[in-house]
Amino acid sequence: MRSLTLKAALAAFLVSAPLGIAFAAPMHEPHFRSSDHDDSDAPPPTTYVTGGQLSAVLNDLRDADARIQSDQHLKLITPTEARGLEAQAATIRKAAVADSVRDGGMIPAGEYHQLMARISGLDDQVGHDAFRG
């Protein structure tokens, strides 16, 4: 009986070790990279998010404004909280338009991601205030 248990444990280890190593390897890099690999012909990384950045930001802000108005109408947030949230949305909107105008209609990728993170934070704040209220 002891021999069967020992063999089963050894078999389980031998099967699980390679699988564990495979899952622990980083997914964004190839496992075997040749030393003569050259990325000089690869295009440079994009510094601008492609297409519709300003409209995406403004649509998300429009959705946030609608949620603020809805929550205020349902008395989930106070008028003071609604004004503060609307002011945050207006600040984000102003920054998005300024970034777009400054860069010829395009928003640089880093700034776009920062704006979207700010919108996500605003959405979280709206949800938090409505839940708390």
Protein Blocks (a to p, Z undefined) as FASTA:
>chain_A
ZZmmmmmmmmmmmmmmmmmmmmmpcfkbcfbdcfkbcfklpccddfbdeehklmmmmmmm
mmmmmmmmmmmmnopacfklmmmmmmmmmmmmmmmmmmmmmnnopacfklmmmmmmmmmm
mmmmmmmmmmmZZ
